[in-house]
């Protein structure tokens, strides 16, 4: 007897519906699993057999063939266990149901028949709804994550026996419901760190505000203890909240990586990823024999913070250059090619010298100069060009450190950032893939970043004096546009250009500008 059970697998951040075709025929007991399964799927026969017997079901005797169609697509993971088990029960006549035609099943089986959570259920829910399926059966721990998708009924179960009971009597359990608006309202404004706790460093806070308003990459350079990491970790508190579309995009990436939140619902706060400097290039941008998202993609729609930038492997930093420009990572293998979104705001920090403190080039010895050159050479010019703002962070004087007056709160800064982002959203309405100033290409930069005569003269002098590249020229224009947006100005003024140039003072000609 033949049975077909819909299941699914993920490729990149998207899912594909897979038909698990099960045939039980007379013959010597033999189990064949075909359709390009990986090792985890190939071992499913042993898990399924034990789960069936411990759920008071019989494992069919005879020649069993399970085909994962389409057969030419590679499949991986343990999420096929439940579909294979149900297929065996239907094919052997132990389970009679008409609900499989519009129901997708997903889940890993324990040996006692319990259901264990799997990865990638949000992309599966979106794909199942797109293909017209009405129901999605999942382990209970995955149900909330998938239930944020409207238009499909999501049911969570704890065991194979509960799944069989629902298939025979669909009224056995009710669908899981999640209120997305409530989730956003409860979580979007929860930040432990606030800029109001920061004493001094007004110029750095201003630069971080500009970076947040336009989603610009930023580099903080200062000695240990000057507050670089502390301020970088407060940056999410002034970013605008995620939209529902951005939240779904971000949660899909976390879902396929198995990193969804403990309560299994949407990622409602912009990600903040801070990998250690020993990370490899593959872990940073993604890859592996089975392609998985890297830290760059896990920070999609959020912040990737690289602390102590020169300590990272240069090869790892160089592989970020193209994704930072394009906004996505492409991973190609012999049988598959996947794209992972990687639209991030890069925030990096570093010491100004190998010893940790500032060095005066006019007073430094020859040895110091060589050490400095060797230290700075760890960061390539092309990568530095892709960082819009270079900010000097000085140690806070004692008087400012002991002030009792709190600084400006993150809530007030966030209001200005939000207004600037609204202007950008209006400006780029109808332009695909562009949501903020940092994402403008050269054509859009020429269109929206026009300067008056005084601004052009100022930028020309800066280009000649600092020997800036053409890419740096475009970065200055974009940052100028963001500063004008924060100032609620339609046109870019010379003062906006001057401030943007000031954020490039670590470029090329001397470390101290």
NORPEJO-V230298 format. One record per run of one state. SS is the DSSP state (h for helix, s for strand, l for the rest). FROM is the first residue (numbers start at 1). LEN is the number of residues. If there is no record, write none. Layout:
BEGIN
SS:FROM:LEN + SS:FROM:LEN
END
This chain:
BEGIN
l:1:1 + s:2:10 + l:12:2 + s:14:12 + l:26:4 + s:30:5 + l:35:2 + s:37:1 + l:38:1 + h:39:4 + l:43:1 + h:44:11 + l:55:8 + s:63:7 + l:70:5 + s:75:1 + l:76:5 + h:81:11 + l:92:8 + h:100:3 + s:103:3 + l:106:2 + s:108:2 + l:110:4 + s:114:3 + l:117:4 + h:121:10 + l:131:4 + s:135:5 + h:140:7 + l:147:6 + s:153:5 + l:158:1 + s:159:1 + h:160:9 + l:169:1 + h:170:3 + l:173:7 + h:180:8 + l:188:7 + h:195:3 + l:198:4 + h:202:13 + l:215:3 + s:218:5 + l:223:5 + h:228:6 + l:234:1 + h:235:4 + l:239:5 + h:244:13 + l:257:15 + s:272:2 + l:274:7 + h:281:5 + s:286:2 + l:288:4 + s:292:2 + l:294:1 + h:295:4 + l:299:4 + s:303:4 + l:307:2 + h:309:3 + l:312:2 + h:314:5 + l:319:1 + h:320:7 + l:327:1 + s:328:5 + l:333:4 + s:337:5 + l:342:3 + s:345:6 + l:351:15 + h:366:11 + l:377:4 + h:381:5 + l:386:3 + s:389:5 + l:394:4 + h:398:4 + l:402:8 + h:410:18 + l:428:9 + h:437:3 + l:440:2 + h:442:7 + l:449:2 + s:451:1 + l:452:1 + h:453:14 + l:467:3 + h:470:17 + l:487:5 + s:492:1 + l:493:1 + h:494:9 + l:503:11
END
